[in-house]
Amino acid sequence: MMGMSGSNWVGFVMLVIFIPLAEPIWLLLGFDSTEFDSTKILWAIPVAAYIIVAAVLLIRGVPDRDLS
């Protein structure tokens, strides 16, 4: 993990922040009920985008510059 660049750390922190908030977010959006409401999907799109961006930053990131 010591070879991680700054953007990798940003992705890691984003995912660490999301982990404890995941359950309250889904409950707030109402995904615990059995009724289907299409507006719930619209609220899930930003959550999914957040997870995708965090995963891409964690996995790919930007390589460190060699300033020597």
C-alpha positions as CSV (number, residue, x, y, z in Angstrom):
1,M,0.0,0.0,0.0
2,M,2.9,2.3,0.4
3,G,3.3,2.6,-3.4
4,M,-0.2,4.1,-3.8
5,S,-0.5,7.5,-5.4
6,G,-2.6,10.4,-4.1
7,S,-5.6,9.5,-6.2
8,N,-5.5,5.9,-5.0
9,W,-5.7,7.2,-1.5
10,V,-8.7,9.4,-2.4
11,G,-10.5,6.4,-3.8
12,F,-9.7,4.4,-0.7
13,V,-10.9,7.1,1.6
14,M,-14.1,7.5,-0.5
15,L,-14.9,3.8,-0.1
16,V,-14.0,3.8,3.6
17,I,-16.4,6.7,4.1
18,F,-19.1,4.9,2.1
19,I,-19.0,1.6,4.0
20,P,-20.7,2.8,7.3
21,L,-23.1,5.0,5.3
22,A,-24.3,2.4,2.9
23,E,-27.1,0.9,5.0
24,P,-28.6,4.3,6.1
25,I,-28.5,5.5,2.5
26,W,-30.5,2.5,1.2
27,L,-32.9,2.8,4.1
28,L,-33.3,6.5,3.4
29,L,-34.0,5.8,-0.2
30,G,-36.6,3.3,0.8
31,F,-35.2,0.1,-0.8
32,D,-36.3,-1.9,2.3
33,S,-39.9,-1.8,1.2
34,T,-41.4,-4.2,-1.3
35,E,-43.1,-1.5,-3.4
36,F,-41.4,-0.6,-6.6
37,D,-41.1,3.1,-7.2
38,S,-39.1,4.3,-10.3
39,T,-38.0,7.5,-8.6
40,K,-35.9,5.3,-6.2
41,I,-33.7,4.3,-9.2
42,L,-33.0,7.9,-10.0
43,W,-31.7,8.4,-6.5
44,A,-29.5,5.3,-6.7
45,I,-27.7,6.6,-9.8
46,P,-25.5,9.1,-7.9
47,V,-24.7,6.5,-5.2
48,A,-23.6,4.0,-7.9
49,A,-21.6,6.7,-9.6
50,Y,-19.8,7.5,-6.3
51,I,-18.9,3.9,-5.9
52,I,-17.7,3.5,-9.4
53,V,-15.5,6.7,-9.2
54,A,-14.0,5.5,-5.9
55,A,-13.2,2.1,-7.3
56,V,-11.6,3.5,-10.4
57,L,-9.5,5.9,-8.4
58,L,-8.5,3.1,-6.0
59,I,-7.7,0.6,-8.8
60,R,-6.2,2.8,-11.5
61,G,-5.3,6.1,-10.0
62,V,-2.6,8.3,-11.5
63,P,1.0,7.1,-11.5
64,D,3.4,9.0,-9.3
65,R,5.7,11.4,-11.1
66,D,9.4,10.7,-10.9
67,L,10.8,14.1,-10.1
68,S,14.4,13.0,-10.0
